[in-house]
Amino acid sequence: MTDRQKKMKWGLSAVCVVMCVGVLLNLWICFNKLTILADASSISNFNVVTTIVLDALTLVFDSIVLILFVRFSLAITRKGEFFSPKQTRRLLAMGVLYVLIVIAGLLTPSFTMPAELAQLTGSLKQEPFLNLRVLLFSLIFFALSAIFEYGRMLQEDSNNIL
């Protein structure tokens, strides 16, 4: 294994670890929100259920993105598979999943939670939000999928010339 391949393997492993930590943090946040909302009698059941479902979907989408990225990384480090249709589809799927997370944030219902439920000094207000970080990640994955598709086409042309 060359020095470049080792650096790539360590870099992709570090990104996978960071993504795992992010998924675990999202799981912890969802669990805490679920325990708080379970006692919320002042909030309509529809808002509580919608919030829990959207948080669960976001967690599932984050987990799927993590799995896809791990598979993407393993294909690069173990097989040396950079420009293949599978890699392009994985990147495109990650971009779509991140767009779905942004949409889930926009569909979040608005409500105010009393301070005693939120265990805070003031009330906690939840509103729909546009998560620009996740939107940026989706754009990056869409751009990478286009680059990888173009690289795959160039590789095919190069192979056909030889």
Secondary structure by P-SEA (a helix, b strand, c coil): ccaaaaaaaaaaaaaaaaaaaaaaaaaaaaaaaaaaaaacccccaaaaaaaaaaaaaaaaaaaaaaaaaaaaaaaaaaccccccaaaaaaaaaaaaaaaaaaaaaaabbbbbbccccccccbbbbbcccccaaaaaaaaaaaaaaaaaaaaaaaaaaaaaac
